[in-house]
């Protein structure tokens, strides 16, 4: 994915740094799009999909299939 703004580059830099510090963690980026993506091994989910599947009494689980 080609980023176009300094802000986008900064966000990806932070996400990748987090993954380096916590390799056991499953990183997820929420965005306002409509489709699931996997970019640089980070799952990108539409906010609406994430929030609709959020259950207060259950841990967050991600289906890594895009």
BELRA-V370072 format. One line per field, one symbol per residue. ss: DSSP state (H for helix, E for strand, - for the rest). phi: phi as a letter, one per 20 degrees, with the letter a starting at -180 (. if undefined). psi: psi as a letter, one per 40 degrees, with the letter a starting at -180 (. if undefined). A space follows every 50 residues. Layout:
ss=???
phi=???
psi=???
This chain:
ss=-----HHHHHHHHHHHHHHHH------EEEE-----EEE--EEEEEHHHH HH--------------
phi=.eedcgfffffffffffffffcfffdfbdebefdcfccclmdfddfggff ffefcfecffcdeffd
psi=hhieiddddddddddddddddgdeihihhhieaeihihhffhhhihdddd ddehhdeiihhhheh.
